[in-house]
């Protein structure tokens, strides 16, 4: 008798829970990888010509900030830094590209406040692109680049290789060099890792599977309360869109977005080595996003109960 309900629960767990969670873990893993690369670039010493004067071989990991001078056909970039010219090898990891314009250009230059920086970044709401070097297209002379990798002196010329440095970074931008890492750190974070292509595929496949279940002979022979339960579970993703649960959905989005902003502010503070303040932002973000999940669950539960009662009445 309960077979349709068990089938609906199994399909829901697969398509509405497991697939979105797998997508969320992948998105979060990619984000953490980008964040660790940005933090490593921030911690690396800046390249100076005197560091390699008269030396040969591998010198260690450095960060270079400069302008593109020319592109070589073998995947090398000639970069003009503050006091020298060197070669950057982007490798195959992918290049981060920030959109045009610098939202931090007008902030105070003298020790800008982290909250003020975060407010400007939040208002701009930039999104960073990650592209393989082969798809990047033409880059004009003078384009700003920030790279982090292993520097080797080859025939007197410093070569910074990202491929030889796990966790290396290449960042293309057109703003102030001192703002590039903060902008990249903010803009690389997903708005909501639980709403990813995997979630959309899971929802679509789940609705198709549930539609087949809804039309099955087994469900038509089941008692009304069993059929109502199976149908309610089958179309659970649509439940938050109906009143009164839609109010919970709207509140969930506000709380979740507020938590996301706090996490982004935490990252900016970590980049500036203000770890105590970063920890406080993280605790507040955990509270907000935990509350958001509870609110959404409550709204879903209320709408599920109402939907079950309504469908049961219609099937009697």
Buried (B, 14 or more C-beta within 10 A) or exposed (E): EEEBBEBBBEBBEBBBEEBBBBBBEBBBEBBEEBBEBBBBBBEBEEBBEEBBEEEEEEBEBBBBBBBBBEBEEEBBBBBBBEEBBBBBBBBEBBBBBBBEEBBBEEBEEEEBEBEEBBBBBBEBEBEBBEEEBEEBEEBEEEBBBBBBBBBBBEEEEBBBBBBBBEBBBBBBBBBBBEBBBBBBBBBBBBEBBBBBEBBEBBBEBBBEBBEEBBEBEEBEEBBEBBBBBBBBBBBBBEBBEEEEBBEBBEBBBEBBBBBBBBBBBBBBBBBBEBEEBBEBBBEBBEEBBEBBBEBBEBBBEBBBEBBBEEBBEEBE
